[in-house]
Amino acid sequence: MNTKRNIYKDAEHPFAQYVRILGKGKTGSRSLSYEEAYQAFTMILKGEVLDVQLGAFLMLLRVKEESIDELAGFVQATKDQLHFEPLDVDLDWSSYAGKRKHYPWFLLAALTLAQHGHKIVMHGASGHTLNRVYTEQVLEYLGYQICHSEQEVRTQLAEQNFAYLPLDVISPVLSELISLRNVMGLRSPIHTLARLINPFNAKATLQAIFHPAYRTSHQHSALRLGYQNSAVIKGEGGEFERNPDAKTLICGIKNGELYEHELPKLTPERSPIEEELDLATFKA
């Protein structure tokens, strides 16, 4: 992040236009177009934005909530900055929320799919929100290797059909931005767009959200990005895990077509909350 603000006393910074579009009052502001979002986020990824501009930009988006074009533009800008080669991956599984009240049962589902021959790449970030147990932490406890390069992903997929790649390997810039959660006191659009990266262009993608309003934006952004198969749910704790205490609405894409499907709740009463997430108990 750039802090050299004093050199722009007499000329407008190139990024200022994007802050102005978002923040020009109730009647003057608007959402960014796809192209504007793409250009703005490309500047962020290249380190061409001042820190004060970045904070204003992210929080203005957080207050208004990012549009489908904005989200798709941010994700495409990110994908175009990556240098991974496409791999033969069946499922891109994003895992960014961490668990607080219940064990991460979704991990067992992912590993079971891998054992049955489905190639899965899971990616996520750890530590950006306090008092949560993150996927990377659990996988390490279970004895799974955390990948730190594309070659390690290839090796893990060949050996066990499952690979976990941290966000800081995918994009150090995004990893730094997502860690601002504890500085700003709020989540930012980075938490949303990271779930949609699909770094190896898997055949299908899974995303979970915590706030129901984001289901449709994830679904339509995935379609805008050209993803042919995708599913978004309001998952337990924000992870891709069915909440047994509530109905689960799937907003998805199947063979390039949008669809919705609702699953019934599984339990008549609320499931008890774990007093402590003891990984030894989970491993057993």
Phi, psi and omega in degrees: 000142186261133180245007184277081185275332189292344181281357180249035178289326188247359180214144183284137175294140182302334181277346185302328181300326183284325174294320180296318180303318183281333191246015187274049173079174184296324183260339184265341183275161178203172175283157175285148171287169177303314182295318179296317179298318179298312182294318181298314183286331174298319177297319179298313182295331180271002178074028183262013185242139177288153183299322180293324177293318181299314179299316179297316182299310183295321182283328174297319176294321182297320182291315184274341187073129186291143178279171178298315179296321178296311182298315179296320178296318178297315182294316181295322176299319178296312181300323182287346177266350181279161182231030178273145173275144177302139178241162176279085183242131180280321190220124171264117187241109180274142183214092187240348189275319190081163181245148181231323186255335183223157179294155181280072182297335180301331179297320179294325177295316180297316181291327176294317176300319179297320179296337179264016170099001179271128182275121187235130169249120177253138178224152183187187179223154183237149168082359183284342176232132186289156172063039175230153175260122187259156184303315180303317179298316181292316180298319178298319179296324180280355176094013179270141180284138173268127184281143178234013178198164177297322180296322178294325175298314179301316182295314181295322177295320180292325185274324187218009177063014181218136176216139176245128182236118179292153180299327183292344173275321178295310181206103177303328180294312179297323179298319177295319182292321182291334179285352178287357179308317182278348176273316184272341181081001181221152169289158180236176178301344179299322179297330181280309187290330181300327181294338186259004188297316182048065191298334182250015178054054178296161182292333180215153180232148176237131175225140174242144177234164177260323181265122185305330183298338182277351181303308184294321181295322176296315182299309184287329176293320177299319178295318179299329180278356178089010178291133185270333181220125185202155176216136179233132176224161166276096188272162179298120180069008182092005176257163182282079182212127181296131175274113184292344185271359184214160173295148180241115177265122176264121173254110190226182174229130177232117182052041176084004181245136178289146174207162172228143179212130182253132176257141182287161173292155186255342184234141179287334181235164182292139179290142179294144179273137178291132177292327180209138178270090181272110184294335176296321177294318180296319181294323181294000000 
